[in-house]
Amino acid sequence: MTITALENTESWTGKIDLTIGQGEFESNVKKFKKIDVLFSKLRPYLAKVVIPDFNGVCVSEILVLRPSILIDREFIFYKLISRRLIDYVNTSTYGSKMPRASYNFIGKIEIEYPTEIDAQRNLVQEIKQKEIQIENLKSKYRKEISSIKEYREALITDLVTGKRSVPQLQMS
């Protein structure tokens, strides 16, 4: 059975890297199914929420949430990683070094959602499209920044080797 822990999860994205932290861990384990949504109650400000695509076990610091058939689990995922909900959960934490949220608090949060599952799925698709647009822009800007850095390095090399000279400013 696949084991997942907090260090396996990337903040705010729900991406799991199972090459990190595999093996035994000291904790009570909880089973989850690939129909569940996992929410880290430890340091909730990190927004570690996962939609697993496998059955497994997780550390006790992860809440296993099983949405009803009336709620799309991807919709719940996006609700759970929303800044508004994370900030709200963060207000309830206890402990200073490793703040935790209690299930009793999280379990009582009322989440608004469209009653039609298709409407929920449409909202999820809109969010995913916006994420793709954002990732494309980030990639474009990373490439532009890289090109500017390369140009800068080439310019510095040309100036140092004398291939280019610095124009003199005329003072009047």
N, CA, C and O of each residue as an XYZ file, in Angstrom:
688
protein
N       0.852     -1.185      0.000
C       0.000      0.000      0.000
C       0.888      1.235      0.000
O       1.901      1.271      0.699
N       0.520      2.240     -0.771
C       1.301      3.465     -0.870
C       1.120      4.300      0.383
O       0.014      4.451      0.901
N       2.236      4.838      0.856
C       2.231      5.665      2.062
C       2.429      7.111      1.643
O       3.275      7.404      0.799
N       1.652      8.019      2.228
C       1.867      9.433      1.966
C       1.970     10.184      3.285
O       1.272      9.886      4.254
N       2.861     11.168      3.291
C       3.078     12.004      4.462
C       3.089     13.455      4.019
O       2.994     13.750      2.827
N       3.204     14.355      4.973
C       3.129     15.779      4.666
C       4.211     16.235      3.702
O       3.967     17.074      2.835
N       5.409     15.680      3.855
C       6.504     16.121      2.992
C       6.332     15.664      1.546
O       7.050     16.129      0.661
N       5.384     14.754      1.297
C       5.108     14.305     -0.072
C       4.280     15.314     -0.867
O       4.177     15.205     -2.089
N       3.697     16.281     -0.187
C       2.706     17.148     -0.814
C       3.240     18.553     -1.012
O       3.790     19.162     -0.094
N       3.068     19.061     -2.231
C       3.461     20.430     -2.547
C       2.343     21.375     -2.107
O       1.166     21.093     -2.329
N       2.709     22.482     -1.489
C       1.728     23.461     -1.025
C       0.958     24.074     -2.183
O       1.522     24.345     -3.243
N      -0.312     24.286     -1.977
C      -1.229     24.995     -2.856
C      -1.531     24.293     -4.176
O      -2.392     24.762     -4.921
N      -0.856     23.184     -4.496
C      -1.094     22.564     -5.799
C      -1.729     21.191     -5.707
O      -2.388     20.753     -6.650
N      -1.546     20.505     -4.594
C      -2.060     19.147     -4.460
C      -1.196     18.106     -5.131
O      -1.570     16.934     -5.187
N      -0.040     18.511     -5.644
C       0.844     17.553     -6.301
C       1.559     16.709     -5.255
O       2.020     17.215     -4.232
N       1.640     15.410     -5.536
C       2.284     14.464     -4.630
C       3.567     13.969     -5.277
O       3.582     13.619     -6.457
N       4.642     13.940     -4.500
C       5.903     13.349     -4.953
C       6.169     12.155     -4.052
O       6.638     12.309     -2.925
N       5.866     10.969     -4.554
C       6.002      9.764     -3.732
C       7.445      9.274     -3.638
O       7.705      8.257     -2.995
N       8.389      9.980     -4.267
C       9.791      9.601     -4.111
C      10.361     10.175     -2.826
O      11.447      9.788     -2.394
N       9.629     11.100     -2.215
C      10.082     11.717     -0.966
C       9.406     11.029      0.207
O       8.192     10.828      0.190
N      10.158     10.672      1.204
C       9.593     10.195      2.457
C       8.915      8.850      2.410
O       8.076      8.564      3.264
N       9.242      8.015      1.451
C       8.650      6.678      1.415
C       9.269      5.810      2.509
O      10.420      5.999      2.901
N       8.498      4.885      2.975
C       9.000      3.967      3.988
C       8.200      4.075      5.259
O       7.071      4.565      5.259
N       8.786      3.620      6.333
C       8.101      3.609      7.616
C       8.105      4.998      8.234
O       9.035      5.777      8.023
N       7.075      5.304      8.991
C       7.064      6.523      9.764
C       6.391      6.247     11.084
O       5.546      5.360     11.199
N       6.785      7.031     12.092
C       6.255      6.822     13.431
C       4.979      7.637     13.593
O       5.029      8.845     13.822
N       3.868      6.984     13.475
C       2.586      7.653     13.615
C       1.486      6.621     13.481
O       1.698      5.521     12.970
N       0.330      6.990     13.942
C      -0.835      6.169     13.638
C      -1.147      6.404     12.171
O      -1.062      7.534     11.690
N      -1.497      5.374     11.475
C      -1.795      5.552     10.056
C      -3.286      5.461      9.819
O      -4.018      4.787     10.543
N      -3.708      6.153      8.794
C      -5.111      6.123      8.409
C      -5.185      5.704      6.957
O      -4.384      6.138      6.129
N      -6.138      4.868      6.662
C      -6.329      4.433      5.283
C      -7.164      5.476      4.543
O      -8.054      6.107      5.115
N      -6.858      5.639      3.272
C      -7.671      6.475      2.413
C      -7.874      5.755      1.088
O      -7.123      4.851      0.722
N      -8.904      6.181      0.389
C      -9.212      5.615     -0.931
C      -9.064      6.702     -1.980
O      -9.027      7.891     -1.664
N      -8.980      6.276     -3.232
C      -8.801      7.259     -4.288
C     -10.049      8.091     -4.553
O     -10.053      8.919     -5.464
N     -11.091      7.889     -3.788
C     -12.285      8.737     -3.886
C     -12.261      9.860     -2.841
O     -13.160     10.700     -2.815
N     -11.238      9.874     -1.983
C     -11.158     10.817     -0.876
C     -10.428     12.103     -1.265
O      -9.851     12.215     -2.347
N     -10.473     13.054     -0.354
C      -9.679     14.273     -0.432
C      -8.897     14.328      0.882
O      -9.461     14.117      1.956
N      -7.601     14.610      0.790
C      -6.744     14.644      1.968
C      -6.408     16.093      2.304
O      -6.065     16.879      1.420
N      -6.509     16.441      3.582
C      -6.266     17.809      4.047
C      -5.317     17.760      5.231
O      -5.589     17.079      6.220
N      -4.214     18.471      5.137
C      -3.240     18.491      6.227
C      -3.690     19.456      7.309
O      -3.863     20.650      7.063
N      -3.877     18.922      8.516
C      -4.271     19.788      9.622
C      -3.051     20.390     10.317
O      -3.194     21.294     11.141
N      -1.853     19.898      9.994
C      -0.614     20.458     10.541
C      -0.183     21.627      9.665
O      -0.053     21.479      8.450
N       0.034     22.772     10.268
C       0.413     23.995      9.560
C      -0.495     24.224      8.339
O      -0.034     24.224      7.198
N      -1.780     24.415      8.604
C      -2.727     24.538      7.494
C      -2.413     25.697      6.551
O      -2.873     25.696      5.409
N      -1.636     26.690      7.004
C      -1.275     27.810      6.134
C      -0.464     27.355      4.924
O      -0.315     28.113      3.966
N       0.064     26.125      4.951
C       0.788     25.590      3.800
C      -0.152     25.061      2.718
O       0.289     24.753      1.610
N      -1.426     24.955      3.029
C      -2.458     24.525      2.071
C      -2.083     23.214      1.380
O      -2.007     23.149      0.153
N      -1.850     22.183      2.173
C      -1.518     20.873      1.620
C      -2.791     20.045      1.544
O      -3.235     19.441      2.520
N      -3.353     20.042      0.353
C      -4.597     19.334      0.067
C      -4.336     18.460     -1.157
O      -3.708     18.902     -2.119
N      -4.818     17.224     -1.117
C      -4.516     16.270     -2.180
C      -5.770     15.525     -2.607
O      -6.617     15.162     -1.790
N      -5.860     15.308     -3.920
C      -6.845     14.376     -4.473
C      -6.029     13.160     -4.901
O      -5.432     13.170     -5.977
N      -5.994     12.116     -4.081
C      -5.152     10.960     -4.438
C      -5.744     10.181     -5.613
O      -6.961     10.103     -5.786
N      -4.847      9.611     -6.409
C      -5.314      8.736     -7.495
C      -4.929      7.289     -7.195
O      -4.767      6.465     -8.095
N      -4.788      7.012     -5.907
C      -4.424      5.673     -5.446
C      -4.973      5.476     -4.040
O      -5.270      6.448     -3.346
N      -5.105      4.239     -3.625
C      -5.466      3.917     -2.251
C      -4.180      3.871     -1.449
O      -3.130      3.510     -1.982
N      -4.246      4.232     -0.177
C      -3.028      4.205      0.620
C      -3.291      4.474      2.084
O      -4.426      4.411      2.558
N      -2.222      4.774      2.785
C      -2.303      5.166      4.192
C      -1.577      6.483      4.349
O      -0.677      6.805      3.574
N      -1.975      7.246      5.360
C      -1.343      8.539      5.591
C      -1.131      8.739      7.086
O      -1.721      8.048      7.916
N      -0.280      9.695      7.402
C      -0.004     10.019      8.796
C      -1.250     10.614      9.436
O      -2.165     11.058      8.743
N      -1.276     10.619     10.743
C      -2.458     11.097     11.461
C      -2.648     12.605     11.333
O      -3.716     13.111     11.677
N      -1.661     13.331     10.855
C      -1.780     14.779     10.669
C      -2.562     15.133      9.411
O      -2.791     16.310      9.133
N      -2.969     14.129      8.655
C      -3.753     14.365      7.447
C      -5.180     13.892      7.700
O      -5.413     12.764      8.134
N      -6.120     14.776      7.419
C      -7.528     14.407      7.547
C      -7.988     13.756      6.250
O      -7.709     14.247      5.157
N      -8.685     12.662      6.390
C      -9.237     11.968      5.233
C     -10.700     12.388      5.127
O     -11.514     12.069      5.993
N     -11.022     13.105      4.056
C     -12.376     13.604      3.839
C     -12.998     12.840      2.675
O     -12.394     12.707      1.611
N     -14.193     12.350      2.886
C     -14.880     11.600      1.839
C     -16.121     12.387      1.423
O     -17.132     12.377      2.126
N     -16.042     13.072      0.274
C     -17.193     13.862     -0.164
C     -18.386     12.973     -0.507
O     -18.226     11.822     -0.912
N     -19.569     13.524     -0.338
C     -20.775     12.789     -0.730
C     -20.859     12.774     -2.255
O     -20.112     13.478     -2.933
N     -21.756     11.981     -2.773
C     -21.904     11.902     -4.229
C     -22.493     13.194     -4.800
O     -22.520     13.378     -6.017
N     -22.962     14.085     -3.931
C     -23.530     15.357     -4.378
C     -22.469     16.425     -4.631
O     -22.765     17.490     -5.172
N     -21.215     16.125     -4.230
C     -20.151     17.120     -4.351
C     -18.976     16.525     -5.117
O     -18.460     15.465     -4.764
N     -18.569     17.212     -6.156
C     -17.409     16.808     -6.942
C     -16.150     17.010     -6.101
O     -15.948     18.085     -5.537
N     -15.315     15.998     -6.014
C     -14.141     16.107     -5.127
C     -13.125     17.115     -5.623
O     -12.388     17.680     -4.816
N     -13.059     17.362     -6.936
C     -12.167     18.416     -7.421
C     -12.691     19.793     -7.001
O     -11.910     20.701     -6.717
N     -14.000     19.937     -6.965
C     -14.600     21.187     -6.500
C     -14.215     21.408     -5.032
O     -13.816     22.507     -4.646
N     -14.341     20.351     -4.221
C     -13.961     20.446     -2.807
C     -12.474     20.782     -2.683
O     -12.093     21.597     -1.844
N     -11.636     20.162     -3.511
C     -10.199     20.452     -3.495
C      -9.959     21.956     -3.660
O      -9.230     22.564     -2.877
N     -10.574     22.546     -4.680
C     -10.353     23.975     -4.921
C     -10.927     24.836     -3.803
O     -10.368     25.883     -3.476
N     -12.023     24.408     -3.223
C     -12.557     25.139     -2.063
C     -11.567     25.080     -0.895
O     -11.334     26.075     -0.209
N     -10.984     23.877     -0.684
C     -10.082     23.693      0.456
C      -8.753     24.431      0.301
O      -8.136     24.796      1.301
N      -8.302     24.657     -0.938
C      -7.042     25.395     -1.096
C      -7.278     26.887     -1.342
O      -6.345     27.627     -1.652
N      -8.515     27.314     -1.203
C      -8.777     28.746     -1.386
C      -8.150     29.512     -0.220
O      -8.164     29.052      0.922
N      -7.614     30.662     -0.524
C      -6.961     31.506      0.500
C      -7.955     31.811      1.622
O      -7.589     31.820      2.797
N      -9.186     32.055      1.259
C     -10.199     32.398      2.267
C     -10.379     31.266      3.285
O     -10.377     31.511      4.492
N     -10.535     30.027      2.798
C     -10.744     28.903      3.708
C      -9.473     28.623      4.520
O      -9.547     28.380      5.725
N      -8.316     28.656      3.865
C      -7.055     28.400      4.583
C      -6.858     29.434      5.685
O      -6.479     29.083      6.802
N      -7.111     30.698      5.383
C      -6.975     31.737      6.412
C      -7.950     31.511      7.563
O      -7.609     31.731      8.726
N      -9.152     31.074      7.238
C     -10.156     30.803      8.270
C      -9.719     29.634      9.153
O      -9.796     29.718     10.379
N      -9.265     28.552      8.536
C      -8.786     27.394      9.313
C      -7.590     27.801     10.176
O      -7.445     27.347     11.311
N      -6.754     28.647      9.629
C      -5.564     29.102     10.358
C      -5.911     29.833     11.648
O      -5.136     29.809     12.604
N      -7.068     30.482     11.680
C      -7.470     31.200     12.899
C      -7.786     30.249     14.042
O      -7.848     30.668     15.198
N      -7.984     28.982     13.735
C      -8.404     28.018     14.752
C      -7.257     27.169     15.281
O      -7.466     26.339     16.166
N      -6.058     27.359     14.761
C      -4.969     26.445     15.108
C      -4.537     26.600     16.559
O      -4.725     27.646     17.180
N      -3.962     25.541     17.073
C      -3.381     25.549     18.411
C      -1.951     25.049     18.300
O      -1.630     24.250     17.420
N      -1.093     25.524     19.198
C       0.326     25.181     19.149
C       1.070     26.257     18.385
O       0.578     26.762     17.377
N       2.257     26.609     18.862
C       2.973     27.704     18.214
C       4.033     27.218     17.228
O       4.140     27.757     16.127
N       4.813     26.214     17.604
C       5.877     25.759     16.710
C       5.314     24.983     15.522
O       5.725     25.194     14.381
N       4.391     24.105     15.794
C       3.752     23.282     14.749
C       2.240     23.416     14.901
O       1.589     22.496     15.397
N       1.666     24.554     14.478
C       0.223     24.761     14.676
C      -0.617     23.722     13.932
O      -0.317     23.327     12.806
N      -1.674     23.302     14.611
C      -2.579     22.303     14.055
C      -4.011     22.824     14.116
O      -4.387     23.588     15.004
N      -4.782     22.386     13.151
C      -6.212     22.680     13.173
C      -6.914     21.418     13.662
O      -6.456     20.304     13.408
N      -8.002     21.599     14.349
C      -8.721     20.429     14.837
C      -9.777     19.996     13.842
O     -10.370     20.817     13.143
N     -10.002     18.682     13.788
C     -11.039     18.152     12.895
C     -12.400     18.695     13.320
O     -13.258     18.961     12.477
N     -12.595     18.858     14.621
C     -13.886     19.363     15.102
C     -14.187     20.729     14.505
O     -15.333     21.022     14.166
N     -13.158     21.569     14.374
C     -13.356     22.886     13.769
C     -13.589     22.745     12.268
O     -14.557     23.285     11.734
N     -12.705     22.020     11.589
C     -12.783     21.873     10.135
C     -14.088     21.187      9.735
O     -14.721     21.568      8.751
N     -14.484     20.176     10.505
C     -15.702     19.426     10.190
C     -16.974     20.239     10.284
O     -18.001     19.843      9.733
N     -16.928     21.373     10.973
C     -18.115     22.213     11.134
C     -18.169     23.361     10.128
O     -19.142     24.114     10.103
N     -17.141     23.499      9.305
C     -17.141     24.580      8.317
C     -18.184     24.273      7.246
O     -18.205     23.189      6.662
N     -19.029     25.236      7.011
C     -20.030     25.089      5.957
C     -19.454     25.642      4.666
O     -19.002     26.786      4.610
N     -19.477     24.823      3.638
C     -18.931     25.213      2.340
C     -20.085     25.365      1.362
O     -20.884     24.450      1.164
N     -20.151     26.542      0.758
C     -21.185     26.779     -0.252
C     -20.783     26.089     -1.543
O     -19.610     26.062     -1.915
N     -21.770     25.537     -2.212
C     -21.499     24.888     -3.488
C     -22.778     24.839     -4.313
O     -23.882     24.763     -3.773
N     -22.607     24.883     -5.637
C     -23.794     24.736     -6.487
C     -24.394     23.350     -6.276
O     -23.663     22.370     -6.141
N     -25.708     23.267     -6.250
C     -26.349     21.977     -5.996
C     -26.230     21.026     -7.175
O     -26.290     19.809     -6.997
N     -26.064     21.556     -8.359
C     -25.913     20.697     -9.542
C     -24.450     20.311     -9.709
O     -23.578     21.179     -9.757
N     -24.181     19.030     -9.796
C     -22.814     18.533     -9.935
C     -22.169     19.051    -11.219
O     -20.965     19.302    -11.248
N     -22.961     19.214    -12.283
C     -22.423     19.747    -13.544
C     -21.936     21.185    -13.370
O     -20.922     21.572    -13.951
N     -22.651     21.969    -12.577
C     -22.221     23.347    -12.315
C     -20.889     23.351    -11.555
O     -20.019     24.180    -11.820
N     -20.741     22.424    -10.614
C     -19.473     22.306     -9.878
C     -18.341     21.952    -10.840
O     -17.258     22.534    -10.785
N     -18.606     20.999    -11.711
C     -17.580     20.557    -12.672
C     -17.227     21.664    -13.664
O     -16.072     21.792    -14.070
N     -18.220     22.461    -14.052
C     -17.947     23.591    -14.934
C     -17.033     24.609    -14.256
O     -16.116     25.143    -14.881
N     -17.287     24.870    -12.985
C     -16.418     25.790    -12.238
C     -14.999     25.237    -12.145
O     -14.030     25.982    -12.289
N     -14.876     23.936    -11.905
C     -13.554     23.298    -11.844
C     -12.837     23.467    -13.179
O     -11.647     23.779    -13.207
N     -13.547     23.264    -14.279
C     -12.929     23.413    -15.606
C     -12.473     24.845    -15.849
O     -11.408     25.068    -16.426
N     -13.266     25.815    -15.416
C     -12.869     27.221    -15.555
C     -11.593     27.497    -14.765
O     -10.688     28.177    -15.250
N     -11.529     26.972    -13.559
C     -10.337     27.151    -12.727
C      -9.122     26.522    -13.396
O      -8.051     27.126    -13.451
N      -9.293     25.318    -13.899
C      -8.174     24.631    -14.561
C      -7.695     25.404    -15.788
O      -6.493     25.483    -16.041
N      -8.632     25.977    -16.554
C      -8.239     26.779    -17.711
C      -7.443     28.004    -17.284
O      -6.453     28.361    -17.922
N      -7.877     28.641    -16.210
C      -7.140     29.804    -15.689
C      -5.752     29.380    -15.191
O      -4.775     30.103    -15.385
N      -5.670     28.219    -14.558
C      -4.363     27.720    -14.101
C      -3.417     27.511    -15.285
O      -2.234     27.840    -15.205
N      -3.943     26.963    -16.381
C      -3.126     26.742    -17.580
C      -2.640     28.085    -18.124
O      -1.470     28.220    -18.482
N      -3.527     29.074    -18.190
C      -3.137     30.400    -18.667
C      -2.043     31.002    -17.782
O      -1.081     31.587    -18.280
N      -2.199     30.854    -16.482
C      -1.206     31.387    -15.543
C       0.128     30.674    -15.720
O       1.176     31.319    -15.755
N       0.097     29.353    -15.830
C       1.341     28.591    -16.031
C       2.020     28.972    -17.339
O       3.246     29.069    -17.393
N       1.238     29.190    -18.396
C       1.817     29.617    -19.669
C       2.488     30.979    -19.544
O       3.578     31.189    -20.077
N       1.841     31.905    -18.840
C       2.446     33.217    -18.620
C       3.725     33.109    -17.788
O       4.731     33.753    -18.087
N       3.669     32.288    -16.746
C       4.866     32.106    -15.918
C       6.012     31.542    -16.748
O       7.154     31.979    -16.610
N       5.715     30.581    -17.602
C       6.733     29.985    -18.458
C       7.295     31.026    -19.422
O       8.508     31.107    -19.617
N       6.427     31.809    -20.014
C       6.855     32.865    -20.938
C       7.790     33.841    -20.231
O       8.842     34.191    -20.766
N       7.415     34.278    -19.039
C       8.236     35.247    -18.313
C       9.548     34.639    -17.836
O      10.571     35.322    -17.795
N       9.525     33.352    -17.472
C      10.784     32.685    -17.101
C      11.752     32.684    -18.282
O      12.946     32.935    -18.115
N      11.225     32.397    -19.486
C      12.061     32.394    -20.692
C      12.603     33.790    -20.968
O      13.777     33.945    -21.305
N      11.761     34.802    -20.827
C      12.201     36.175    -21.054
C      13.279     36.577    -20.053
O      14.271     37.204    -20.426
N      13.092     36.224    -18.803
C      14.080     36.529    -17.767
C      15.387     35.820    -18.079
O      16.462     36.401    -17.935
N      15.299     34.571    -18.502
C      16.497     33.810    -18.863
C      17.229     34.470    -20.031
O      18.455     34.577    -20.009
N      16.498     34.909    -21.038
C      17.110     35.585    -22.188
C      17.787     36.880    -21.767
O      18.887     37.185    -22.226
N      17.143     37.634    -20.905
C      17.722     38.891    -20.424
C      19.005     38.614    -19.639
O      19.991     39.335    -19.789
N      18.996     37.571    -18.802
C      20.201     37.218    -18.044
C      21.333     36.802    -18.978
O      22.484     37.185    -18.771
N      21.006     36.018    -20.006
C      22.023     35.615    -20.984
C      22.590     36.832    -21.697
O      23.804     36.936    -21.873
N      21.728     37.751    -22.108
C      22.182     38.969    -22.773
C      23.093     39.770    -21.852
O      24.144     40.254    -22.273
N      22.691     39.906    -20.611
C      23.484     40.649    -19.616
C      24.867     40.028    -19.462
O      25.875     40.735    -19.461
N      24.914     38.687    -19.331
C      26.207     38.010    -19.186
C      27.079     38.198    -20.422
O      28.286     38.410    -20.305
N      26.471     38.122    -21.611
C      27.225     38.327    -22.849
C      27.732     39.763    -22.934
O      28.863     40.001    -23.357
N      26.907     40.705    -22.539
C      27.301     42.106    -22.552
C      28.472     42.349    -21.597
O      29.435     43.029    -21.953
N      28.391     41.802    -20.403
C      29.484     41.953    -19.433
C      30.762     41.333    -19.988
O      31.835     41.928    -19.891
N      30.650     40.137    -20.571
C      31.824     39.478    -21.165
C      32.421     40.337    -22.268
O      33.639     40.506    -22.328
N      31.581     40.881    -23.140
C      32.062     41.732    -24.225
C      32.753     42.985    -23.692
O      33.763     43.420    -24.246
N      32.221     43.559    -22.633
C      32.838     44.763    -22.051
C      34.177     44.435    -21.403
O      35.143     45.184    -21.545
N      34.231     43.302    -20.684
C      35.462     42.912    -19.992
C      36.558     42.535    -20.993
O      37.728     42.848    -20.770
N      36.198     41.877    -22.077
C      37.192     41.445    -23.071
C      37.514     42.533    -24.090
O      38.387     42.344    -24.937
N      36.834     43.650    -24.022
C      37.130     44.751    -24.929
C      36.417     44.664    -26.261
O      36.672     45.496    -27.133
N      35.545     43.709    -26.459
C      34.801     43.612    -27.716
C      33.822     44.771    -27.859
O      33.421     45.122    -28.968
N      33.446     45.353    -26.740
C      32.582     46.524    -26.712
C      33.202     47.528    -25.764
O      33.941     47.172    -24.846
N      32.889     48.774    -26.002
C      33.374     49.792    -25.070
C      32.184     50.530    -24.497
O      31.113     50.587    -25.102
N      32.390     51.085    -23.338
C      31.353     51.848    -22.674
C      31.400     53.255    -23.220
O      32.451     53.894    -23.172
N      30.288     53.761    -23.740
C      30.302     55.124    -24.274
C      30.560     56.124    -23.139
O      30.056     55.970    -22.027
N      31.349     57.141    -23.446
C      31.657     58.187    -22.464
C      30.528     59.190    -22.421
O      29.992     59.588    -23.456
N      30.181     59.583    -21.249
C      29.155     60.617    -21.070
C      29.783     61.972    -21.284
O      30.884     62.230    -20.797
N      29.114     62.825    -21.990
C      29.605     64.196    -22.213
C      29.012     65.083    -21.124
O      27.794     65.179    -20.975
N      29.876     65.716    -20.385
C      29.428     66.637    -19.338
C      29.490     68.050    -19.897
O      30.489     68.418    -20.515
N      28.482     68.825    -19.703
C      28.530     70.190    -20.227
C      28.550     71.200    -19.106
O      28.590     72.403    -19.360
